[in-house]
Amino acid sequence: MLWQALARLPELQRTMLVLRYYEGRTDPEIAEILGISVGTVKSSIWRSLRRLREDEVLSFGRDEEESFGELVA
């Protein structure tokens, strides 16, 4: 289900989340890889996580914080 939710994100946001949470890259590393500013990385990751928190498929009928917390734990 997480991959389905990630697939609904714009490609650049999805790429940033994969680099951060699956490859363990830092914001400066992500910025360098993608050729964008660190500020853009930070704001895009924040927006991406907000969209995932609001995703109905991931909520399973629970409140946003509870269901999202289980996914990133």
Buried (B, 14 or more C-beta within 10 A) or exposed (E): EEEEBBEEBEEBBBBBBEBBEEEEBEBEBBBEBBEBEBEBBBEBBEBBBEBBBEBEEBBEEEEBEEBBEEEEE
